[in-house]
Amino acid sequence: MELKYLKKSLIICFILSSGIISGQSVSEVRYNLNPIENKPVYKIFDTNLKVNIQSERTQINVRNTYKLSKSKVIAQVNGDERYNVTKIAEISGSELLILGKDFISNNYYLNGIKKTAKKIKFIKGLKLNNSYSYSNGDFFAELSYNISDKKEIYTLRIPNEYVEIKQKSNWYYLDLIEGWVLSDFCDIYN
C-alpha cells in the first residue's frame, strides 16, 4: 500500500518538476507590467478615393468600426484588390502598436493556455491588443488571427525592435464591404 502512494507521489513530483504544470497565467504576467492606455481622438472626413490593396498583402482585416477597442473583424481583403473609399477616419492622440516586421515565436499563450512547442509566424502589420510594457521596452500583447469561423488569440512577449508605434493612423471605409481597413495596407490610384 505504501509503495502505491510513493509511486503516485513520485509521479506528481515529476510532473511538477518537469514544468508540465508550471508557469504564470496571462493575468499573473500582466500584474507586474505597465498597461498601455490610449485615449484616441477621432476625425471623420468624406472623400471619394479609389484604393488598391498592396500586392504583397494577404488576409488584411476589415473591421466594422475604426474604434479599435470596440471593433470586430467582418471580412478580409488581399493584395491587388481594388475598392472605393467614401470616408476616412483619422485617429490621433493614441498609439497604434503594430508588428513592424514578421516575428516567429514558440513561447506564447493560445486563447489563454500556455504553449511552448509549435513555432508560429506573426506577420508584419498585425495590431497589438491589450498591450503592456516591460521595463526594457518589450511588449506583452495579444495578436489575433481569424481562422475560418474561429478567432485565435495569441498572447506573448514581443521584443521592441519588432513593434512599430504609430502616433496617428488613417482608416479607409470600403464601400463594397461596408467596413474599415488601415490605410497602411492601401495605395491610392486614379
LINKAJO-V549481 format. One record per residue. N is the residue number from 0. RES is the residue in one small letter. SS is DSSP state (hx for helix, st for strand, lp for the rest). PHI is phi in radians with two decimals (none if undefined). Layout:
N&RES&SS&PHI + N&RES&SS&PHI
This chain:
0&m&lp&none + 1&e&hx&-1.14 + 2&l&hx&-1.12 + 3&k&hx&-1.08 + 4&y&hx&-1.18 + 5&l&hx&-1.11 + 6&k&hx&-1.10 + 7&k&hx&-1.08 + 8&s&hx&-1.12 + 9&l&hx&-1.13 + 10&i&hx&-1.11 + 11&i&hx&-1.10 + 12&c&hx&-1.07 + 13&f&hx&-1.11 + 14&i&hx&-1.06 + 15&l&hx&-1.16 + 16&s&hx&-1.33 + 17&s&lp&-1.45 + 18&g&lp&1.54 + 19&i&lp&-1.14 + 20&i&lp&-2.05 + 21&s&lp&-2.64 + 22&g&lp&1.66 + 23&q&lp&-1.59 + 24&s&lp&-1.39 + 25&v&hx&-1.00 + 26&s&hx&-1.08 + 27&e&hx&-1.17 + 28&v&hx&-1.15 + 29&r&hx&-1.10 + 30&y&hx&-0.96 + 31&n&lp&-1.68 + 32&l&lp&-1.96 + 33&n&st&-1.70 + 34&p&st&-1.20 + 35&i&lp&-1.72 + 36&e&lp&-1.82 + 37&n&lp&-2.15 + 38&k&lp&-2.19 + 39&p&lp&-1.27 + 40&v&st&-2.02 + 41&y&st&-1.91 + 42&k&st&-2.30 + 43&i&st&-1.98 + 44&f&st&-2.19 + 45&d&st&-1.41 + 46&t&st&-2.68 + 47&n&st&-2.52 + 48&l&st&-2.03 + 49&k&st&-2.04 + 50&v&st&-2.17 + 51&n&st&-2.06 + 52&i&st&-1.22 + 53&q&lp&-0.96 + 54&s&lp&-1.07 + 55&e&lp&-1.44 + 56&r&lp&-1.55 + 57&t&lp&-2.42 + 58&q&lp&0.87 + 59&i&st&-1.41 + 60&n&st&-1.24 + 61&v&st&-1.96 + 62&r&st&-1.94 + 63&n&lp&-1.31 + 64&t&lp&-2.62 + 65&y&lp&-1.41 + 66&k&lp&-1.40 + 67&l&hx&-1.01 + 68&s&hx&-1.15 + 69&k&hx&-1.92 + 70&s&lp&-1.56 + 71&k&lp&-2.44 + 72&v&st&-1.31 + 73&i&st&-1.96 + 74&a&st&-2.89 + 75&q&st&-2.34 + 76&v&st&-2.13 + 77&n&lp&-2.29 + 78&g&lp&-0.93 + 79&d&lp&1.23 + 80&e&lp&-1.43 + 81&r&st&-2.03 + 82&y&st&-2.49 + 83&n&st&-1.57 + 84&v&st&-2.01 + 85&t&st&-1.93 + 86&k&st&-2.52 + 87&i&st&-2.18 + 88&a&st&-1.85 + 89&e&st&-1.76 + 90&i&st&-2.03 + 91&s&st&-2.37 + 92&g&st&1.39 + 93&s&st&-2.51 + 94&e&st&-1.83 + 95&l&st&-1.68 + 96&l&st&-1.78 + 97&i&st&-2.34 + 98&l&st&-1.24 + 99&g&lp&-1.46 + 100&k&lp&-2.75 + 101&d&lp&-1.01 + 102&f&st&-2.47 + 103&i&st&-2.04 + 104&s&st&-2.56 + 105&n&lp&-2.10 + 106&n&lp&-2.21 + 107&y&st&-2.74 + 108&y&st&-1.84 + 109&l&st&-1.91 + 110&n&lp&0.89 + 111&g&lp&1.55 + 112&i&st&-1.86 + 113&k&st&-1.14 + 114&k&st&-2.26 + 115&t&lp&-2.54 + 116&a&lp&-2.00 + 117&k&lp&-1.25 + 118&k&lp&-1.32 + 119&i&st&-2.11 + 120&k&st&-1.71 + 121&f&st&-1.76 + 122&i&lp&-1.51 + 123&k&lp&-0.90 + 124&g&lp&1.75 + 125&l&lp&-1.14 + 126&k&st&-1.47 + 127&l&lp&-1.49 + 128&n&st&-2.01 + 129&n&st&0.73 + 130&s&st&-1.55 + 131&y&st&-2.33 + 132&s&st&-2.10 + 133&y&lp&-1.55 + 134&s&lp&-1.13 + 135&n&lp&-1.52 + 136&g&lp&1.74 + 137&d&lp&-1.19 + 138&f&st&-2.07 + 139&f&st&-2.09 + 140&a&st&-2.62 + 141&e&st&-1.73 + 142&l&st&-2.13 + 143&s&st&-1.97 + 144&y&st&-2.19 + 145&n&st&-1.75 + 146&i&st&-2.03 + 147&s&lp&0.97 + 148&d&lp&-1.69 + 149&k&st&-1.97 + 150&k&st&-1.75 + 151&e&st&-1.89 + 152&i&st&-1.97 + 153&y&st&-1.79 + 154&t&st&-2.01 + 155&l&st&-2.79 + 156&r&st&-1.49 + 157&i&st&-2.16 + 158&p&lp&-1.03 + 159&n&hx&-1.07 + 160&e&hx&-1.22 + 161&y&hx&-1.69 + 162&v&st&-1.89 + 163&e&st&-1.84 + 164&i&st&-1.84 + 165&k&st&-1.86 + 166&q&st&-1.39 + 167&k&st&-2.52 + 168&s&st&-2.47 + 169&n&st&-2.05 + 170&w&st&-2.14 + 171&y&st&-1.80 + 172&y&st&-1.59 + 173&l&st&-1.53 + 174&d&lp&-0.94 + 175&l&lp&-1.06 + 176&i&lp&-1.61 + 177&e&lp&1.04 + 178&g&st&-2.70 + 179&w&st&-1.95 + 180&v&st&-2.27 + 181&l&st&-1.14 + 182&s&hx&-1.10 + 183&d&hx&-1.03 + 184&f&hx&-1.63 + 185&c&st&-2.15 + 186&d&st&-2.09 + 187&i&st&-1.43 + 188&y&st&-2.36 + 189&n&lp&-1.64
